[in-house]
Amino acid sequence: MGESTSETQQEAIRPLRDDIRFLGGVLGEAIRDHEGPEVFDLIERVRIEAFRVRREEVDRSAVAEILDGIDITTALPLIRAFSYFVLLANLAEDLQRDRRRAAHEAAGEPPQDSSLAATYRKLDAAELADTEVAELLTDALVSPVITAHPTETRRRTVFDGQTRITELMRLRQHYGENDRARADLESQIRRQVLGLWRTALIRLARLRIQDEISVGLRYYEITLFEVIPAINAQVRAALRSRWPGARLLPRPILRPGSWIGGDRDGNPYVTAEVVGLATRQAAGVAFGRYLRELVELEKTLALSSRLVAVTPQVTALAEADYLDPTAHPDEPYRRALQAVRARLSATAAQALGEAIPHTLDLNAAPYPTPQAVLDDLDAVDASLRASGDDLLADDRLASLRYAVETFGFHLQGLDMRQNSEVHEQVVAELLAWADVHPDYASLPEDERVRLLSAELGTRRPLLGPHARLGETASKELDIVRAARDAVQTFGAEAVPNYIISMCTSVSDMLEAALLLKEGGLLDPGAPEGGPSCSVAVVPLFETIEDLAAGASTLAAALRVPVYQQLVAAQGMRQEVMLGYSDSNKDGGYLTANWALYRAELELVDVARAAGIRLRLFHGRGGTVGRGGGRSYDAILAQPVGAVRGALRLTEQGEVIAAKYAEPGAAHRNLESLIAGTLESTLLDVEGLGPDADASYELMDELSRRARAAYSQLVHETPGFVEYFRQSTPVAEVGDLNIGSRPASRKPTNSVGDLRAIPWVMSWSQARVMLPGWYGTGTALQEWVGGDADRLATLTELYHRWPFFRTVLSNLAQVMAKSDLDIAARYADLVEDTALRDTIFGMIRAEHERTARMHAAITGNDQLLADNPSLAESIHNRFPYLEPLNQMQVALLRRLRGGDDSELVKRGILLTMNGLATALRNSG
């Protein structure tokens, strides 16, 4: 039986290995032809020895001996070769996942968890009442927010080449070996691979924020314009058919957002001009798509009035006085759509200040709102259906209607974000200039709240037209004014939120509100009406302490009358953002995860007591150390009441391309977000029942122990920062040109001031992966203490509680990607032998302890027993990491030994690029 199962598994993965072998061979041909046989032979020798290392046939020194003393001009093509091997292996794995999914569906097997089909089955079985569903899904929202946190190391040119190869490989699998079409496709693949080989992997210049804006918007044209409206329509139809009396989802559930161009926390390059550029470019993408679709619809709906009847509404559109009465006189739909295009063209010109492609300039009146556009398109839709032409209405016209409903004139909501310290500085300067208070920063918290409340309740501005402010205050106010202009031009959804980083107090929240008032976004209102603001004030709780105090901070804010009025004007809704990256860096993996869960429990209680709807915004990064892992599992791992139909989460770095660069992948990932949100909202997914409090107390204890172990290493061990700097390429991460944002918030060597991206990415490069596991093993071992009953308790929680299971599953994924034998070579870069032995000894011991406790709790000796696809991925790709890691160590040693030549630096950056590609969620 086992042999048969093994044979079946081998047969299932044969296409994957065939694809890897084919693509590797194509790359090898390009290398041999353009680098020469000697370089090719060297690469082959290294590749063969790396695979022998994986099979434990030889020691790592076999690879090291080949690479020892290699000339840098030879090292560079070798590094590039293994980087491209990994990139092509990624591509093959993505194709394999598609094949497995298709085979699963073709076999008629039940839909898999994280699909909407599976979710609908669960909801049907729950037999929920219309009233209950209507209440829980009020104001439903699922919003993936693309951010400018940069860990996507690939250049766009490389990314585009990989996309084309994927498309060709997908076609290739449908033809036999001797088919001429297959041979033609393979020729095209060879051309694409050659193009990649001749393309530089890394940028010579750092990305500008303008580039980041363009990169973020490209996903709309690639996938999101098609996928998001289609999913919105499907989910609305599915839910309304189940609960027809609930009138669910009056607004589309899936509405995307962005931070790119609005997030200025630690990024000096975000200015008022950048905010204007980001909102205009987003709107330009939306208008451009609508106008292009209208042109195509005019061709498609050239129906003749001699053959079809139209409604009076369409007739009125077709007879608009700005249309040429002699053009297409018997084609009312075409004329009606031209009328729409003329008015939309005028809208775009007015909003953008320029004409865009497919504009029809007939001096028509602009549309006042997206709903007005939708009304006209709905009229065309109703007319088609009235004459029995539903098939035509359900095609391109339906897609355009859903797109306008989803994206409006703004395309995506641009969040604003700034650090509370900057707000305090700016507000102090404003109050001093206006002679309200000479030294606001010196005031205690209660006096700050009274002063700010009074200012928010008066229509008097603090600044006159001749006010003179410092550079920071002037810049901040200009940015808020640019946001105001965007809201006035593109609608309130263009800038929906103002996020306060490192929020620790009520005054932090009121300071942001005061800036919104001075910038013209917050209206103080009449004395009896109170203030209102279309932009929501969103506190971001990031550190362990701030998460612990988050609920009390929110409760205190909700007791302030002026803030109560602001929340009421927002429809009694309050959003709170939770920071995964800094909490992890502050307290370690297990403590951060539990602090977030505890914070959510307490925030839910505060919201319930205050009678408001709480919406949580999860600041998740791509890697587990920054809140990553499977989104569906993460949503189900939330506490009861924490979702309630609303979820926002950041999509960062390399996971953006992995999730949204291809329509099928984008559909699956967005579907999984909605599936998780619906299940977490409408079903009891926590599963703890009356045991919840005891389980929470157990986690409190584990969290305390894990934090103590983590802090002992990171915050208390003398020389730890120096060890980190010498044993990882953290200094070199800043040279990778992967984003506009500086690597540190401040010019300091403190771990606390280092951004989470270089912190996590550096440990990943060195194959330690410390932020994703350290401290957990000690906590688990100490608590169990050899007690079989306690171990059984943890095992039961693992099987019963999605939160605990997800924590251990994500930890296992990270540890499976670590390699402490490789990490030891990085540790050898540390000059102080005693320091190296002490700290690396602690890391190795904790790694072994954590793996041992994971096995004891789960009953699986293999870390990835619950994730066979990742296990196979690691099996396929990790031999390619061996030479990249070894070359990186060698080049770091040369650089730090004084060889700071441009080629050595380039070689290090190339290894970083290749390793980030191989590890995927690396930063």
N, C-alpha and C positions, 0 to 999 in steps of 0.2 A: 504493500500500500504506500509506504514511504517512498519507495523507488518510483512508483507511478506518479506520485505528487511531485517529486523532484523533476521527473521528465517533463511533466506539464509546465512547471515553473520555468525550466530551461527553454521550452518551446515558446513560452510567452515572452521571454526577454530576448529571444533570438533576433527579432527585427531591430531591437535597440542596438545590440552588439554589431549587427550588420551595418547599421547606419553609422555607428562610431568608427567602424573599420573603414568604411567607404570614405567618410569625410576626412579621417586621419590620413588615408592614402592620397586623397586629392591635395591636402595641405602639404604632405611630404613631397609630392611632385613639384609644387610651386617652390618649395624650399630648395630642392635639388637643382632645379633649373636656374634659380636666381641667386643662390648663395654658394653653389658649388658642391661637389660630392663630399669634400672633407667636412664641411659644416653639417651637411645632411647626415653623414656617417656618425659624427659626434653626437648629434641629437638622438639618433637611433640607439646608440650605445647607452646614453643616459636614460632614455625611455625604457629600454629593456631591463636595465639594472634597477630602475625605480619600481617596475612591476615585480621584479624578483624580491625587492625589499618588502613590498606588500605581502607577497606570499611567504615571507620569512625564510627565504632560501639564502639570503645574504644579509650581512649587517649594513647599516646606513653608511658606513665608511666606504662601501663600494661605490656609491654615487659621489661621495665627497672626494675620493681619490681622483676620479675623472675630472671633477670641476676644480680641483686644487690648482691654483696658479694660472687659471685660464685667462687668456688675454681679453681685455674688455671689448675689443672689436669683434671677437668671436662670441663673447658672452651675450652681447645684445641680441643677435639673431636667435640664440638658444632660448633666451628668456621670452622673446616674442613668440617663438614656436610653441612653447608650452602654454603660454597665455592663450594662443589661438586654439590649441588642442582642447583646452578647458571650455572656451567659448563654444566651440563646435559640439562638445559633449553636452553642454547645457541645451543646445538646440535639439540634439537627438533625444534627450530626455523629455523635452516638452512634446515632441512628436509622439513619443511612446505613451505619455499620459493621455494624449488624445485618442490613440489606438485603444488603450485599455478602457477608456470611457465609452467609446463607440461599441466595443465588444460587450461591455456590460449592458448597454441599452439593447443591442441586437439580441442578446440572450433572453430578453424579457425579464431580467431580474428586477427586484424592487428598487425604486429610486434611492440613491445614496444620500445619507445625511449631508446637510449643507445645501441641498438642492431644494428649490421651492416645491417641487413635486412631493418630496418626502415631508416637507413641512405641512403642506395641505392635508396629507394623510393624517398627520398627528392632530391637526386642528379639527378635522372631521370627527375623529374618534373622541375628542374632548366634549363635543356637543355643547358648545358655548352659546349663551343667549345673546340676542342682538344688542340689548341694552348694555351688557357687560363689555362686549367688544367695542361698541361705539364709545364708551367712556374711556377704555384703555387706549384706543387708537385716535383719540382726539389730538389734532395737531401733530399727526404722525410725521416723522422725518428720519430719513437715513442719509447722512451727508458725509461722504469721503472728502477730506480736505487735503489737497495737494500742497506740500510745503517745499520750501527752498532749502531744507536741511540736506546737504549734499553728500551722499555716499554712492551715487551712480558714477562710476569712474569711466564708463565708456563714452567716447566721443559720439556725437550724433551720426557722423559718417559711418563709424563702425556699427553702430546700432542699426542704421538703415541697411547696411550690407547684410547683417545677420538676419534681418527681417526678410530680405529677398531670398536668401538661401533657404530659410524656413519654408517659404511659399513654394519654392522649386522642389524641395525635398518632400513636401506634402503631396505634390503632384506625382513625383517619381514613384511613390509607393503603390500607385495604381497600375503600373505597367510591369510586364515580365522582363526578365533579363535580356531577352533577344528582341525586344520591341524597339522599333526605330524611334518612337516618341520618347522612350526612356533614355536612349542614347543622346537625343537632342537636349533633353533636360540636364543630363550629366555634363554636357558641354557647357551649358549655361552656368551650372554650379561651379565648374572649374574656373570660368571667367570671374564669377563673383568671389571665390576664394582667393584667386590671384589678386583681385582688386583689394581685398582685405589685407593680404600680405604686403602689398605695396603702399598701404595706408598707415600713417603714424598712429599708434595706439593712444598716445597721451598728447594733451594740449601743451603748446608752448606758452600760452598766456592763460591766466586765471579767467574763469567765466565772469562776465559782468552780470549785474542783476537784470539788465535788459535781455541778455541771452537766456537767463533762467525763466523769465516771463514767457519768452517765445517757446522754449522747450516745454514748459507746462501746458501751454495752449495747444501744442501740436497733437496732444492725445485726443482732443475733441474731434479734429478732422480725421484722425486715424480710426478711432473707435467710438468715442463717447457720444457723438452726435447721433449715431445710429442706435447704439445699445441702450442708453439711459431712457429715452422716451418710450422705446419698445417695452422695456421692463416695467416702467410706470404704468403703461396701459394694461399690460397683462396682469399685474398684481391688483390693480383696481378692479378689473373685470372679475378676477378669481374671488376676491373678497366680497364684492357686492353680490355675486351669485350665491355665496354661502349665507350672507346676512343681508338680505335685500332691504330690510327695514332700518338698517343702521346708517345708510347713506355715507359709506366710508370713503375716506381719502378725497375730500373735495379739492385738495391740492395734491400734486404729485408727491409721492413719498420720497423719491430719490431726487435730491437736489444738491449738486456738488458745490464745493467751496475751494478757496485757495488762500494761502498765506503769501504767495510770491509777489512781492511789491508792496505788501502792507505790514509785514513782520519786520520791525526795525529794532527789536531787542538785540543789542550787540552788533547790529549791522549798520554802519554809518552810511552805507550807500543807498538806503531807502530815504528818499526825499519827497517833497510835494510833487515834483515833476515825475518821479517814478510811480507814485500813486495814480496820478493822472494817466500815465502811459499804460499801467496795468489795467485800469478799468476801461480805457478807450480801446485797447487792443482786444480785450475780452469781448466787448460789445461789437467791435468790428468783425470778429469771428462769427458771432451770432447773426448779425445783419447780413454778412456775406453769404452765409449758408442759406438763410431764408430766401434771399434774392435769387440765388442759383437754383434752389428748388422750385421757386415760382416760374422761372424760365422753363424748366423741364415740365412743369405741370401745364403750362400754356400749350406746349406741344402735345402732351398726353390727352388733355381734355378739350380737343378741338371738335367737340360734338356739335352737330349742326341743328339749328332750330327747326329745320325741315324734318328732322327725325326724332327730336326729343323736346319735351316741354320743360320749362324751368319755372321756378317760383318767382313771385314778385320781387323778393329781396335780391335774387340774382339779376333779374331784369334791371333793377335800379342800379346795381353795381355796374352792369354792362353799359348803361346809358349815362355814366358819369360825364359831366360836361367837359372834363379835361381830356377825354379820349377822342381820338380821330374817328368821326362817325363812319368814315368810308373803310376803315380797317377791319377785316373779318366781320362783316355786318351780320352774318348768319351763324356766328360762333359765340354764343353768349357766355359760355364758361371761360373761353379764352379771354374775352374782353373783360369779364369780371375779375379774372386773375391779374390782368394787366392793370386794372384799377387798383387792386391791392398792391401790386408791385410799385406803382407810381407813388402811392401814399407812403409805402414803407421806404422807398428811395428817399423821399423828402424827409422822413423821420431820421434815417441814417445820416443824411447830409447835415441836418440840424444838430444831431448829437455828436457826430464825429468831426464836423468841420471840413469834411472832404468827401468827394465822390468815391465809391468803391465799385468793383466789377459788378456787372449785371444791373446797374442803376438804370431806371427809366425816368428821365427828368421831364415831367409834364406840368410842373408848377402846381402839383396837387398839394392839398393840405396834409401836414404830417399827422400821424396817429398820436393821440395823447398818451395812450397806455398800450401794453401788450394785449390786454383784454379786448381792446377795440380791434386789433388785428385778428384776434381769435374769433370775434363775433362775425367778421366778414368771411373768414374761412369756414366757420360753422354754418353760415348761410349756404355756401357752396356745397358743403357736405349734406345738409338737409335736402337740398334740391336734388342732388344725385340719388339719394335714398328714396325720395318721393316718386321718382320715375323708375325705381327698381334697379338702379345702377350701383348697388352696394359694393360690388367687386371693385369698381373704380374708386369709390369713396374710401374703401379699406386699404388702398395701396399708398401711393406717394402722398396723397392729400392727408390721410390719417397721420402719417409720419411727421408731416410738417405741422399739423395741428398740435400733436403731442409735444413736438420740439418747442414751439412757441409757448405752450403752457408751462413747460419745464424750465426753459432758459430765459424767457422774457427778452428784454433788451440788454440785460446785464451779463448773461451766459452763466456766471458763477458768482457766488458771494465772496468778496475780498475781505477777510478779517484784518483788523488792525491789531497790532500787539506792541507793547512797550513795557519796560521794566518799571516797577513801582518807585525805585530810587530816582529815576528821571522825572516821573510825575511830581514827586515831592519837590525836587529842585525847581521845576518849572512853575508849579503852583506858588511856591514861596516867592519867586521873583514877581509873579503877577500880583500877588497880594501886597507885596512891598511897593511896587510901582503905583498901585491904586490907593496907597495909604490906608489899606484895610488893616494890615498888621506888618510890623517891620521885620519880624523874625518868626515866621510860621514854623520853621523846623524845630524851634525850641519848645513849642507848645506840647503839653501832654495830650494823650489820645482823646479824652472827652472834650477838651476845648477845641481841638481840631475838628471834631465831628460837629460841634455847635456852630463854629465859624463857617464850615463848608456848607452845612445845611442852610444857613441863612443866605449865603451867596447863591445857592441853587434855587432859592425861592424868590429871588428878585430878578426883575427884567433888566436891571442896570448892568451893562457890561463892565468888566474891570478895566478894559483898555479903550482908549480913544484912538483916533486916527493917527495921532502923532507919538504914540508910545514908542519908547526905545528899549529894546530888550536885548539880552545876550544872545549869542549864536544858538545855543541849545534851545532856549525858550522860543526864539523866532522860528527855528526849524520845526519844532514840535507843533506849534500853532499853525504853521503853513501846511503841514501834513494833514491836520484835522480839517482845515478849510478845503484842501483838495478832496478829502473824503466827502465833505458837504457838497461840493460841486458835482461829484460823481453821483451822489444820491439824487440831487435835483435833476440831473440829466438822464440817468438810466433807471431810476426808481430806488425805493428803499432797500430792495434786496441786493443792490450793488455793493453795499458795505453794511452787513447786518450786525457785526459784533466788534466790540472793543475789548481786547483781552489784556489783563494786567498780570505780567510775569512777577513771580516772587511776591504775591499778594499775601500780606500777613495781618491786615487790620481793616476795619470799616473805613478809616480815613483813606486807605489806599484805593478803595472802590469809589469813594466820593470825589477824590482828586481827579480820577479819570472822568467822572461825570462833569466836573467843573470845566475840564478842558473841552469836552464835547459842547458844553454851553458856550464857552468863549469862541469856539470854532463855528458856531451856528447850527449845530446838529441837535442840541437839546433846547427845547422851548420851555422856559419857566412857567408859562401858562398864566391864567388868571389866578388871583389869590385863592379863590374857592376851588379851582380845578386842579391845581398842582402841575408839576412839570411832566413833560412827555418827551420821549426820544425814540426815533426809529432804530437807533443803534443800541444794542443791548450791552450793558456793562457785565463783563465776564471775569470773575476772579480765577486765577490759575494758582492752584496749590501744588507745590513741587517737592519741597524737602519733606523728610519724614515728620519733622515737627510741624510744618505747615499743614500737612495732610491731617495730622492728629488734631490740629486746632481749626481745621477748615469748617466744620459744622458750627462751632461756636462763633466763628467769624461771620458766617452767613446769617446765623440766628440774630446776632447783634445788629447786622445791617438791616435786617427785616423789621427790627424794632424802631428804626429811625424813620419818622413820618415821611420825610421827603423821598427816601429810598423806597418806602412802601408805595408811594404814589408812582414812582418810576416803574416798579414791577407791575403795578396794576395797569399802567398804560401799555405794558408789553403783553397784556392778556393774562396776567397772573402767572407768568412763566419766568423762571430764572435758570440760566445756564451756568454751569460750573465746569471749569476745565481741570483735569487731573494730569499731573506731569509724571511720566514714567521714567524718563531718562535721568533727571536729577535726583529723584528719590532713590533710584538704584545706585547711582554713584555715591550718594550720601550714606545709605544704610545697607547696601547689598541686595542680592536677588530676592531671597525669601522675605526679608523684612519689607522691602519695597512693595512686593506683590500683596502682602497682607495689610500693609498700611493703606494701600489703595482700596482694598476691599472694606476695611474698617471705616475708612473715610466715606465710602459710598453708603454703607449702612447708616451712619450717623447723619449724613446729608439727606437721605430719604426720610428719616424721622423728623428732621427740622422742616423739610418741605411739607410733610403731611400735617404737622402741627400748625404751620402757617397758612395752610390752604392754598399752596401754590403748586404748579407743575414744575418738577425738576427735570432739566435736560443736562445730561453729562456729556462732556467733550473729552475724549480720551487722547492724550498726546502720546501716541504709540510710534515707536521707530520701527525700522525693518527687522532689526535683530532682537533676540530675546532679551538681551541686556538693556534694551530700550523699549520694552513692552511688546516685542514682536511675537511671532507665532501665528498659527492659523486664526484668522479673524472670527470665523464661526465658533470655534471652541472658546475663544476669549469672550465672546458675547454671552454664551451660555454659562460661562463661569462668573457672571456678575451676580451680585446679591439680589434677592427678591425686591422688586419695586424700583430697581436702579435704572431700568430701561424704559418701561411704560411707553412704548411706541416711538421713542425718540433716541437717536444715537448719532453723535458726530465723532469722527476719529480722523487722525492725521494719517496720510499716506506719504511716506518719506523715502528719499534716496532710491536705491536700486530696485525696491519693491514696486515702484510706480511703473517702470518698464515691464517688470515681470508680470504685473497684474493687468495692465491697461494698454499694452502695445499691440495686442492682437484681439480681434472681435470676440472670438470664442473665450479667451482667457478673461477679457473684461466682463463678458456676460456672466461667467461662472463666479467671478469674485464679487461682483455687485449683487448677484443673486444670493450668494452666501451671506452677505451683510444683511439683506432683508430677511432671509430665512431665520438667521439667528435672532434678529430683532423681534420678529413675530413670535417665535417660540418663547423667548425670554419674557416677552410682554404677556402673552396669553396662556402660557402653561407653567406649571410648577417644575422648573428645571433644577432648582437647588437640591431638592430631595432630602434635606436634613430633618424636616419636620420638627418634632419636639426636642430633638437632639442638637438643635442649632446652637443654643447658648453654650453647651458643653464643648462643642466642636470649636466655637469661636475662642473660648478660653484656652483650649489646647493650642490653637494657632497663635494666640497672644504669647504663650510661653515659648513656642518654637521660634517665633519672631524675635523675642528678646535674646534668646541664645544665639541665633544666627547673626544678629547685629553685633553682639559682643565679639563673636569670632571674626567677623568681617572688619570691625573697627580695630581689633587688635593688630591685624595686618596692615590695613590701609591708613588708618589715622593715628596709630600708636607706636608702630614699629619704627625706630629711628632709621633714617636713610631710605625709607620706602619710596619716596618721590624720586630720589636719585636712582634707585634700582629700576623703577618704572621707565625713567627717561633713558637709561642706558640699555635696558634689556628689550626695548620695543622701539619701533621706528616712529614714535610720537612726534619727534621734532621734524621728521621728514614728511609726515602727513600734511602739514601745512603747506608743503611745496607741491602738492599733487594737482593743484588747479582744478579741483572738483566743485568749487562753488565760490560765491562772492563773499560769504561771511568769514570773518577772521576765526581762527581756531580757538581763541580764548576770549572770554568776556573782558578780561583785563590783562595788562602786561605783567603776568605773574607766573610763577612756577607751581602755585598751589593746585592740588587736585580739585579743590572746591571751585576754583575759577575756570578750570579747563572745561570746555564744552564736552557734552556727552559723546558726540560723534568721534572726535579723535581719541577719547578715552576708550571707547568700545572698539573702534577700528584698530587701534594699536595692539590691544590684547589679542584681537582676532588674527592680525598679521603674524604675531608671534606664536599663534596656535595654543594660547593659554585659555582664551575665552572666559577669563576670570569674572567679568560682570554677570555672566549667566548662570553661576553656580556657587561661587565661593561663600562659605559659611553655612550652607544648607546641611552638609554632611555632619558637621559638628553638632548642629542643633538637633538633628534627628537622632544621632547616636547618644548624645547626652540624655535626651528625654527618654529614649527607650531603656537605656542603662541595662541591657541584658534581660529585661522583663518581657517574656513571651506574650503576655496579655497586652502590654503597651504596643508591641510590634503588631499584634493582631488588630488593635484599634486603628493604627495607621493604614494597614492593608484594607480594612473595611472602608475607611474614608476615601482611599484611593479609588475603590470601585463604586462608591456611592455618591461622592461629592465632585461635581464637575470642576470646581475651583482647584481642589487639591490635585485632582488627576491632571489638569492642564498645567499646573505648576511643575509637577514631576515630569510630564511629557516634554514640555519645552526645555527643561533642564537637561533631559536625556539627549535631545537634539543637539544642544550646544556642546555637551561633553563628548558626543560622538564625533564632532568636528575638531575637537582639541587633540593635541598630540604632544604629550609632555616630553617625549624623547627629542622631538624637534624643538620644543620650548627650551630644553636644556641647552641647546646650541645658542639660543638667544641669550640665555642667562650667562653664558660664557663671555658675553660682551661686557659684563659688569666688571669694572676694574678691581673693586674691593672684594677679595675672595671671601672674607668672613661674612660680609653683607650678602653676597650672592648665595652662599651656602645656607645662611639663615632663612632668607626670604624664599628662595626656590624650594628649600626643604619644607617650609610651611605650605607652599602651594602644592607640591607633590603629595604631601600627606593628606591634605584636605581633599584633593582630587580622588585619591584612593578611597578615602573615607566616604565621600559622597557617592561614588559608584557602588560601593559595597552596600550602603543603606538603601540606595535606589533598588538594587537587586533584591534585598531582603523584603522591602515593602511591596514591590510589584510582583515578585516571584519570577522575574525574568533576568537571567544572567546577561542577556544581550540588551544593551541600552535602547536599541531601536526595534525591539520585538513588536511594538505596536505601530511601527511606521516602516513597513518593508520597502516602500518606494524610496524613502530617504536612505535606507540601508543600501539599496542597490545603487543609488546615486553616489554615495560615498565610495562604494566598491569600484565604481567606474572611474571616478575623477581623481581620487586621492593620489594615485601614482604620479599624476601630473603636477601635484603640489610639491612633491619631494624636491625636485631640482629648483623650483621657484623659491622655496624657503631657504634651501642651502645657499643659493646664489645671493639671496637678500642678506643673509648673515655675513657672507664673505665680503659683499660690497659695503655693508655698514661698517665692517671692521676696517676696510681700506679707507673709507671716507673719514672715519673718526681717527684714523692713524695719520691723517694729513693729506691724503690723495683726494682733493676736492675738485678734480677735473669734471668737466661738463658731462663726459661720457659715464663716469661712475655715478654721478647724481641721476642721470637719465636711466641707468640700469636699475637703480633702487626704485625709482618711480614706476618703471615697467614691471618689476616684480610685485609691487604693491597693487598695480592694476590687475595683474594676472591672478593674484591671490584673492582679491576682492571679487573678481568674476567667478572664481572657483567656489568660494564660500557662499556666494550669493548674498544672503542677509548678513552682511559683514560689518555694518556700521550704524 
